[in-house]
Amino acid sequence: MSWVVRLAYGSIFLLLLAVTLGVGYITFVDWRDRRRRQEAERQARRSKRR
């Protein structure tokens, strides 16, 4: 296998890893923000009742 092919496979692997980690990060941040928003809504509803 030539060094060009190895370089291409290595680059493809790194790009796939970067995209996977990026999607995971975006998913985690969205989940965290949604949880914060829901908690803020719950607290707002509680304060309106009192």
PyMOL Python script that loads the backbone (N, CA, C, O; Angstrom):
from pymol import cmd

cmd.read_pdbstr("""\
ATOM      1  N   MET A   1       0.857  -1.180   0.000  1.00  0.00           N
ATOM      2  CA  MET A   1       0.000   0.000   0.000  1.00  0.00           C
ATOM      3  C   MET A   1       0.901   1.241   0.000  1.00  0.00           C
ATOM      4  O   MET A   1       1.842   1.329   0.789  1.00  0.00           O
ATOM      5  N   SER A   2       0.620   2.158  -0.852  1.00  0.00           N
ATOM      6  CA  SER A   2       1.482   3.335  -0.945  1.00  0.00           C
ATOM      7  C   SER A   2       1.150   4.334   0.165  1.00  0.00           C
ATOM      8  O   SER A   2       0.102   4.253   0.806  1.00  0.00           O
ATOM      9  N   TRP A   3       2.046   5.253   0.368  1.00  0.00           N
ATOM     10  CA  TRP A   3       1.859   6.253   1.434  1.00  0.00           C
ATOM     11  C   TRP A   3       0.683   7.182   1.134  1.00  0.00           C
ATOM     12  O   TRP A   3       0.071   7.726   2.053  1.00  0.00           O
ATOM     13  N   VAL A   4       0.368   7.365  -0.147  1.00  0.00           N
ATOM     14  CA  VAL A   4      -0.759   8.222  -0.516  1.00  0.00           C
ATOM     15  C   VAL A   4      -2.074   7.589  -0.058  1.00  0.00           C
ATOM     16  O   VAL A   4      -2.958   8.269   0.462  1.00  0.00           O
ATOM     17  N   VAL A   5      -2.183   6.294  -0.259  1.00  0.00           N
ATOM     18  CA  VAL A   5      -3.399   5.588   0.154  1.00  0.00           C
ATOM     19  C   VAL A   5      -3.514   5.599   1.668  1.00  0.00           C
ATOM     20  O   VAL A   5      -4.602   5.807   2.204  1.00  0.00           O
ATOM     21  N   ARG A   6      -2.403   5.377   2.367  1.00  0.00           N
ATOM     22  CA  ARG A   6      -2.414   5.424   3.827  1.00  0.00           C
ATOM     23  C   ARG A   6      -2.820   6.807   4.321  1.00  0.00           C
ATOM     24  O   ARG A   6      -3.601   6.934   5.264  1.00  0.00           O
ATOM     25  N   LEU A   7      -2.289   7.834   3.683  1.00  0.00           N
ATOM     26  CA  LEU A   7      -2.626   9.202   4.049  1.00  0.00           C
ATOM     27  C   LEU A   7      -4.115   9.470   3.805  1.00  0.00           C
ATOM     28  O   LEU A   7      -4.775  10.116   4.618  1.00  0.00           O
ATOM     29  N   ALA A   8      -4.633   8.973   2.688  1.00  0.00           N
ATOM     30  CA  ALA A   8      -6.047   9.163   2.374  1.00  0.00           C
ATOM     31  C   ALA A   8      -6.926   8.456   3.413  1.00  0.00           C
ATOM     32  O   ALA A   8      -7.891   9.038   3.909  1.00  0.00           O
ATOM     33  N   TYR A   9      -6.594   7.210   3.741  1.00  0.00           N
ATOM     34  CA  TYR A   9      -7.378   6.483   4.739  1.00  0.00           C
ATOM     35  C   TYR A   9      -7.284   7.155   6.108  1.00  0.00           C
ATOM     36  O   TYR A   9      -8.282   7.249   6.823  1.00  0.00           O
ATOM     37  N   GLY A  10      -6.117   7.612   6.468  1.00  0.00           N
ATOM     38  CA  GLY A  10      -5.937   8.310   7.736  1.00  0.00           C
ATOM     39  C   GLY A  10      -6.758   9.592   7.784  1.00  0.00           C
ATOM     40  O   GLY A  10      -7.382   9.897   8.800  1.00  0.00           O
ATOM     41  N   SER A  11      -6.756  10.336   6.693  1.00  0.00           N
ATOM     42  CA  SER A  11      -7.531  11.572   6.628  1.00  0.00           C
ATOM     43  C   SER A  11      -9.027  11.288   6.725  1.00  0.00           C
ATOM     44  O   SER A  11      -9.759  11.982   7.431  1.00  0.00           O
ATOM     45  N   ILE A  12      -9.469  10.262   6.008  1.00  0.00           N
ATOM     46  CA  ILE A  12     -10.887   9.889   6.054  1.00  0.00           C
ATOM     47  C   ILE A  12     -11.278   9.501   7.471  1.00  0.00           C
ATOM     48  O   ILE A  12     -12.338   9.893   7.959  1.00  0.00           O
ATOM     49  N   PHE A  13     -10.425   8.733   8.129  1.00  0.00           N
ATOM     50  CA  PHE A  13     -10.712   8.320   9.501  1.00  0.00           C
ATOM     51  C   PHE A  13     -10.795   9.530  10.433  1.00  0.00           C
ATOM     52  O   PHE A  13     -11.709   9.618  11.253  1.00  0.00           O
ATOM     53  N   LEU A  14      -9.855  10.455  10.313  1.00  0.00           N
ATOM     54  CA  LEU A  14      -9.860  11.638  11.172  1.00  0.00           C
ATOM     55  C   LEU A  14     -11.084  12.518  10.911  1.00  0.00           C
ATOM     56  O   LEU A  14     -11.671  13.059  11.848  1.00  0.00           O
ATOM     57  N   LEU A  15     -11.465  12.659   9.647  1.00  0.00           N
ATOM     58  CA  LEU A  15     -12.661  13.443   9.329  1.00  0.00           C
ATOM     59  C   LEU A  15     -13.914  12.780   9.903  1.00  0.00           C
ATOM     60  O   LEU A  15     -14.775  13.459  10.463  1.00  0.00           O
ATOM     61  N   LEU A  16     -14.014  11.475   9.767  1.00  0.00           N
ATOM     62  CA  LEU A  16     -15.160  10.749  10.324  1.00  0.00           C
ATOM     63  C   LEU A  16     -15.207  10.900  11.839  1.00  0.00           C
ATOM     64  O   LEU A  16     -16.278  11.092  12.414  1.00  0.00           O
ATOM     65  N   LEU A  17     -14.057  10.814  12.479  1.00  0.00           N
ATOM     66  CA  LEU A  17     -13.983  10.985  13.923  1.00  0.00           C
ATOM     67  C   LEU A  17     -14.403  12.395  14.327  1.00  0.00           C
ATOM     68  O   LEU A  17     -15.145  12.571  15.293  1.00  0.00           O
ATOM     69  N   ALA A  18     -13.930  13.400  13.590  1.00  0.00           N
ATOM     70  CA  ALA A  18     -14.274  14.789  13.906  1.00  0.00           C
ATOM     71  C   ALA A  18     -15.771  15.032  13.742  1.00  0.00           C
ATOM     72  O   ALA A  18     -16.389  15.690  14.580  1.00  0.00           O
ATOM     73  N   VAL A  19     -16.352  14.512  12.677  1.00  0.00           N
ATOM     74  CA  VAL A  19     -17.795  14.686  12.453  1.00  0.00           C
ATOM     75  C   VAL A  19     -18.595  13.977  13.543  1.00  0.00           C
ATOM     76  O   VAL A  19     -19.580  14.520  14.043  1.00  0.00           O
ATOM     77  N   THR A  20     -18.179  12.772  13.911  1.00  0.00           N
ATOM     78  CA  THR A  20     -18.874  12.015  14.952  1.00  0.00           C
ATOM     79  C   THR A  20     -18.817  12.754  16.285  1.00  0.00           C
ATOM     80  O   THR A  20     -19.829  12.875  16.974  1.00  0.00           O
ATOM     81  N   LEU A  21     -17.643  13.244  16.646  1.00  0.00           N
ATOM     82  CA  LEU A  21     -17.510  13.983  17.894  1.00  0.00           C
ATOM     83  C   LEU A  21     -18.314  15.282  17.855  1.00  0.00           C
ATOM     84  O   LEU A  21     -18.900  15.679  18.862  1.00  0.00           O
ATOM     85  N   GLY A  22     -18.345  15.943  16.704  1.00  0.00           N
ATOM     86  CA  GLY A  22     -19.121  17.170  16.567  1.00  0.00           C
ATOM     87  C   GLY A  22     -20.605  16.930  16.743  1.00  0.00           C
ATOM     88  O   GLY A  22     -21.286  17.692  17.428  1.00  0.00           O
ATOM     89  N   VAL A  23     -21.108  15.875  16.128  1.00  0.00           N
ATOM     90  CA  VAL A  23     -22.531  15.538  16.270  1.00  0.00           C
ATOM     91  C   VAL A  23     -22.838  15.175  17.718  1.00  0.00           C
ATOM     92  O   VAL A  23     -23.874  15.572  18.251  1.00  0.00           O
ATOM     93  N   GLY A  24     -21.954  14.430  18.352  1.00  0.00           N
ATOM     94  CA  GLY A  24     -22.146  14.079  19.756  1.00  0.00           C
ATOM     95  C   GLY A  24     -22.173  15.314  20.640  1.00  0.00           C
ATOM     96  O   GLY A  24     -23.002  15.410  21.545  1.00  0.00           O
ATOM     97  N   TYR A  25     -21.280  16.255  20.389  1.00  0.00           N
ATOM     98  CA  TYR A  25     -21.227  17.487  21.175  1.00  0.00           C
ATOM     99  C   TYR A  25     -22.496  18.315  20.988  1.00  0.00           C
ATOM    100  O   TYR A  25     -23.072  18.805  21.959  1.00  0.00           O
ATOM    101  N   ILE A  26     -22.929  18.468  19.741  1.00  0.00           N
ATOM    102  CA  ILE A  26     -24.144  19.238  19.467  1.00  0.00           C
ATOM    103  C   ILE A  26     -25.357  18.578  20.129  1.00  0.00           C
ATOM    104  O   ILE A  26     -26.217  19.270  20.674  1.00  0.00           O
ATOM    105  N   THR A  27     -25.429  17.263  20.086  1.00  0.00           N
ATOM    106  CA  THR A  27     -26.528  16.533  20.718  1.00  0.00           C
ATOM    107  C   THR A  27     -26.522  16.752  22.225  1.00  0.00           C
ATOM    108  O   THR A  27     -27.571  16.983  22.827  1.00  0.00           O
ATOM    109  N   PHE A  28     -25.330  16.678  22.839  1.00  0.00           N
ATOM    110  CA  PHE A  28     -25.216  16.875  24.279  1.00  0.00           C
ATOM    111  C   PHE A  28     -25.620  18.294  24.682  1.00  0.00           C
ATOM    112  O   PHE A  28     -26.343  18.476  25.662  1.00  0.00           O
ATOM    113  N   VAL A  29     -25.165  19.289  23.941  1.00  0.00           N
ATOM    114  CA  VAL A  29     -25.483  20.684  24.255  1.00  0.00           C
ATOM    115  C   VAL A  29     -26.981  20.930  24.099  1.00  0.00           C
ATOM    116  O   VAL A  29     -27.585  21.621  24.920  1.00  0.00           O
ATOM    117  N   ASP A  30     -27.580  20.370  23.058  1.00  0.00           N
ATOM    118  CA  ASP A  30     -29.027  20.521  22.858  1.00  0.00           C
ATOM    119  C   ASP A  30     -29.801  19.883  24.003  1.00  0.00           C
ATOM    120  O   ASP A  30     -30.767  20.466  24.494  1.00  0.00           O
ATOM    121  N   TRP A  31     -29.390  18.696  24.434  1.00  0.00           N
ATOM    122  CA  TRP A  31     -30.044  18.007  25.539  1.00  0.00           C
ATOM    123  C   TRP A  31     -29.929  18.832  26.826  1.00  0.00           C
ATOM    124  O   TRP A  31     -30.901  18.986  27.565  1.00  0.00           O
ATOM    125  N   ARG A  32     -28.721  19.360  27.082  1.00  0.00           N
ATOM    126  CA  ARG A  32     -28.499  20.160  28.285  1.00  0.00           C
ATOM    127  C   ARG A  32     -29.340  21.440  28.271  1.00  0.00           C
ATOM    128  O   ARG A  32     -29.938  21.801  29.284  1.00  0.00           O
ATOM    129  N   ASP A  33     -29.385  22.120  27.132  1.00  0.00           N
ATOM    130  CA  ASP A  33     -30.168  23.347  27.026  1.00  0.00           C
ATOM    131  C   ASP A  33     -31.659  23.078  27.161  1.00  0.00           C
ATOM    132  O   ASP A  33     -32.373  23.848  27.802  1.00  0.00           O
ATOM    133  N   ARG A  34     -32.133  21.992  26.564  1.00  0.00           N
ATOM    134  CA  ARG A  34     -33.548  21.645  26.673  1.00  0.00           C
ATOM    135  C   ARG A  34     -33.918  21.375  28.131  1.00  0.00           C
ATOM    136  O   ARG A  34     -34.980  21.786  28.598  1.00  0.00           O
ATOM    137  N   ARG A  35     -33.031  20.682  28.841  1.00  0.00           N
ATOM    138  CA  ARG A  35     -33.271  20.407  30.259  1.00  0.00           C
ATOM    139  C   ARG A  35     -33.333  21.703  31.064  1.00  0.00           C
ATOM    140  O   ARG A  35     -34.204  21.856  31.921  1.00  0.00           O
ATOM    141  N   ARG A  36     -32.420  22.633  30.798  1.00  0.00           N
ATOM    142  CA  ARG A  36     -32.425  23.926  31.500  1.00  0.00           C
ATOM    143  C   ARG A  36     -33.700  24.713  31.208  1.00  0.00           C
ATOM    144  O   ARG A  36     -34.295  25.306  32.107  1.00  0.00           O
ATOM    145  N   ARG A  37     -34.114  24.709  29.929  1.00  0.00           N
ATOM    146  CA  ARG A  37     -35.332  25.429  29.556  1.00  0.00           C
ATOM    147  C   ARG A  37     -36.549  24.851  30.262  1.00  0.00           C
ATOM    148  O   ARG A  37     -37.389  25.596  30.767  1.00  0.00           O
ATOM    149  N   GLN A  38     -36.649  23.524  30.300  1.00  0.00           N
ATOM    150  CA  GLN A  38     -37.788  22.886  30.957  1.00  0.00           C
ATOM    151  C   GLN A  38     -37.789  23.190  32.450  1.00  0.00           C
ATOM    152  O   GLN A  38     -38.850  23.413  33.033  1.00  0.00           O
ATOM    153  N   GLU A  39     -36.626  23.200  33.068  1.00  0.00           N
ATOM    154  CA  GLU A  39     -36.547  23.515  34.488  1.00  0.00           C
ATOM    155  C   GLU A  39     -36.949  24.963  34.743  1.00  0.00           C
ATOM    156  O   GLU A  39     -37.632  25.247  35.727  1.00  0.00           O
ATOM    157  N   ALA A  40     -36.540  25.874  33.883  1.00  0.00           N
ATOM    158  CA  ALA A  40     -36.921  27.284  34.024  1.00  0.00           C
ATOM    159  C   ALA A  40     -38.434  27.436  33.862  1.00  0.00           C
ATOM    160  O   ALA A  40     -39.057  28.216  34.581  1.00  0.00           O
ATOM    161  N   GLU A  41     -39.023  26.701  32.929  1.00  0.00           N
ATOM    162  CA  GLU A  41     -40.480  26.759  32.747  1.00  0.00           C
ATOM    163  C   GLU A  41     -41.203  26.225  33.975  1.00  0.00           C
ATOM    164  O   GLU A  41     -42.216  26.784  34.396  1.00  0.00           O
ATOM    165  N   ARG A  42     -40.685  25.144  34.548  1.00  0.00           N
ATOM    166  CA  ARG A  42     -41.294  24.589  35.760  1.00  0.00           C
ATOM    167  C   ARG A  42     -41.241  25.599  36.900  1.00  0.00           C
ATOM    168  O   ARG A  42     -42.228  25.789  37.609  1.00  0.00           O
ATOM    169  N   GLN A  43     -40.112  26.234  37.074  1.00  0.00           N
ATOM    170  CA  GLN A  43     -39.981  27.231  38.149  1.00  0.00           C
ATOM    171  C   GLN A  43     -40.889  28.427  37.900  1.00  0.00           C
ATOM    172  O   GLN A  43     -41.456  28.975  38.845  1.00  0.00           O
ATOM    173  N   ALA A  44     -41.037  28.843  36.646  1.00  0.00           N
ATOM    174  CA  ALA A  44     -41.913  29.956  36.332  1.00  0.00           C
ATOM    175  C   ALA A  44     -43.367  29.602  36.652  1.00  0.00           C
ATOM    176  O   ALA A  44     -44.114  30.428  37.177  1.00  0.00           O
ATOM    177  N   ARG A  45     -43.758  28.373  36.332  1.00  0.00           N
ATOM    178  CA  ARG A  45     -45.122  27.934  36.643  1.00  0.00           C
ATOM    179  C   ARG A  45     -45.351  27.875  38.158  1.00  0.00           C
ATOM    180  O   ARG A  45     -46.419  28.238  38.651  1.00  0.00           O
ATOM    181  N   ARG A  46     -44.333  27.412  38.880  1.00  0.00           N
ATOM    182  CA  ARG A  46     -44.455  27.328  40.344  1.00  0.00           C
ATOM    183  C   ARG A  46     -44.602  28.705  40.965  1.00  0.00           C
ATOM    184  O   ARG A  46     -45.387  28.896  41.894  1.00  0.00           O
ATOM    185  N   SER A  47     -43.839  29.669  40.445  1.00  0.00           N
ATOM    186  CA  SER A  47     -43.901  31.016  41.019  1.00  0.00           C
ATOM    187  C   SER A  47     -45.231  31.712  40.681  1.00  0.00           C
ATOM    188  O   SER A  47     -45.687  32.559  41.451  1.00  0.00           O
ATOM    189  N   LYS A  48     -45.848  31.378  39.568  1.00  0.00           N
ATOM    190  CA  LYS A  48     -47.143  31.954  39.216  1.00  0.00           C
ATOM    191  C   LYS A  48     -48.248  31.424  40.122  1.00  0.00           C
ATOM    192  O   LYS A  48     -49.206  32.139  40.417  1.00  0.00           O
ATOM    193  N   ARG A  49     -48.121  30.184  40.562  1.00  0.00           N
ATOM    194  CA  ARG A  49     -49.141  29.579  41.422  1.00  0.00           C
ATOM    195  C   ARG A  49     -49.172  30.252  42.793  1.00  0.00           C
ATOM    196  O   ARG A  49     -50.232  30.356  43.411  1.00  0.00           O
ATOM    197  N   ARG A  50     -48.040  30.697  43.259  1.00  0.00           N
ATOM    198  CA  ARG A  50     -47.960  31.267  44.620  1.00  0.00           C
ATOM    199  C   ARG A  50     -48.384  32.687  44.669  1.00  0.00           C
ATOM    200  O   ARG A  50     -48.372  33.299  45.737  1.00  0.00           O
TER     201      ARG A  50
END
""", "prot")
cmd.dss("prot")
cmd.show_as("cartoon", "prot")
cmd.util.cbc("prot")
cmd.orient("prot")
